């Protein structure tokens, strides 16, 4: 039998300090996605991929916070999130000629203990821009993983393990559920 999808998975959120924006322009969003991609893979001394730090199932980048549905692999969630945040803060502070903290407190993380909660988080993460009245439909938001689920993102640029999710939840069911207000 297949391993439970949710084992060692966590819903995570980090917010900008004082609710400030952490993404100022398009380049910042794409830099963060690149950081997510880089952090998920382990590399050997020769720069070759040799393992997996984590698996992403969903993400959504909002102007002043981000959400991740992530699974631990060879590294703890705490270490992975710390590396994501540190790398992005380094980039952000350099670009905007600032120093100091960018994120409020430590990241918020909740363990996912069953498939029902996993799917609730998957839906919540993708609906975030709709609920914030940024877009009318989930599919219209560029800075989330929904494009990886609906085929809008070329597979070469996907960072989420959509295949594992879609083996358990047919796309038509997932699409209907994510788009249901």
C-alpha positions, 0 to 999 in steps of 0.5 A: 500500500502507498505511504500516507500522503500526509505523513511528516507533512506540515502546513507552514506560514510566515508573515512579514514583520509588522505585516510589511510586504515581503514581495515588492515586485514580480522578480521577488516572487520568482526569486522566492520560488527559485529559493524553494526549488533550490532548497528542496534538493540536496547536492553533493560536493560536485554540485550534483543532486544527491537527495531530497530535503523536502517535498512541496505539495502546495504554496501561495505567495501573498504580498506580505506572507507565504503558505507552504504545504511541505513534507519533511524528507532528509531535513527537519521542517525547521531547518528547511524553513530556516534555509528558505527564509535566510536565503530569501532575506539575504536576497531581499536585504541586498536588493533593497539595501536594508538589513535586519529581520524581514519575517515576523517571529518564527514560522507557524507550522501545524502537523498534518495528521490525516488526509482530510486536513491535508486536503483542507490545507491544500484548498485553503492555500490555493484559495488565499488570493480569492479570499483576499479579493486579489483574483476572482478565480484560483486559476488566475493567481500567478504566485501559487502552485495551482498552475502546477496542478492545472497544467499552466506551468511547464513540468520542467518548472514545477516544484510541487509533487502534484503527481502524488496528490493527483494519484489520490485525488482526481483532478476534476474532484480537486478542481471542483473542491478548490474552486468551491467558495 
